[in-house]
Amino acid sequence: MTASTTYQYNGHSYLLSDYGSWTEAQTQAQAMGGNLVTINNQAEQNWLLSTFGGSEHFWIGYTDSQVEGVWRWINGEVSTYTNRHYRKPLLSSVKHY
């Protein structure tokens, strides 16, 4: 895995990896003790964009893998923030808990 520097925000650690598919990125995040990133509010989204770049696309931990069309955070958090853009990402971000 190629990973960049670990960044700290709001009591969590974030890093960028180069895993291709959503499943591969989530598996790698779990192997490191975390999950793909959850975005809980506009401030966190702004921080992610300013830290990791606003022109890249990223895998996030939002999935409908259990029930098609029912979107949930992979870590079980309740989804309350919905100002995300759903595009095919190129890279992944890991949020450790």
JOGI-V91599 format. One record per residue. N is the residue number from 1. OMEGA is omega in whole degrees, -180 to 180 (* if undefined). Layout:
BEGIN
n = [N	N]
omega = [OMEGA	OMEGA]
END
This chain:
BEGIN
n = [1	2	3	4	5	6	7	8	9	10	11	12	13	14	15	16	17	18	19	20	21	22	23	24	25	26	27	28	29	30	31	32	33	34	35	36	37	38	39	40	41	42	43	44	45	46	47	48	49	50	51	52	53	54	55	56	57	58	59	60	61	62	63	64	65	66	67	68	69	70	71	72	73	74	75	76	77	78	79	80	81	82	83	84	85	86	87	88	89	90	91	92	93	94	95	96	97]
omega = [171	180	178	177	175	180	179	175	172	178	-180	176	-180	171	-178	177	-175	-179	-171	-174	178	-178	178	-180	178	177	178	179	179	178	179	177	-178	176	170	-172	168	180	-171	-180	-177	180	179	178	178	179	179	-180	-179	-178	-174	176	-179	-178	179	174	-174	168	172	-175	179	-172	171	-176	180	179	-179	178	177	-173	-179	172	-177	-179	178	178	175	180	179	-179	-172	-179	-180	176	-179	178	178	-178	177	-175	180	178	-177	175	-179	178	*]
END
